[in-house]
Amino acid sequence: MRLAKTACEVALRKQANQVDLATAQDAVREVRRTYSIEDYHFPELAAVHSTGGLTSKTYDSPREGKIVICDKLLHYKLVLGYEDPKKGRWFDVNPIVIEDLDRWQATQD
């Protein structure tokens, strides 16, 4: 819903009658900028993306103490949970930030 609303707002700013591909891509970029991904998030995002499962790895946050990274990823909707009748519950990276993960992974090779 948020992405659709943003796409409509972008179209209105462009004085367009419809949401075309370029407008939708602008909306994706606009929404993506609202997500804050920390450096320590990327290895866990990659793990979730490749396995479909969550990890229990922790991070010692200067402000919050020891935190379970995937708990934060779920809280900030960087990782989404899905329910499948055959596979059961599984997880993956929010599609809005997958390009950020791809860019990070490209620097790791």
Secondary structure, 3 states (H helix, E strand, C coil): CHHHHHHHHHHHHCCCCCCCHHHHHHHHHHHHCCCCCCCCHHHHHHHHHHHCCCCCCEEEECCCEEEEHHHHHHHCCCEEEEEECCCEEEEEECHHHHHHHHHHHHHHC
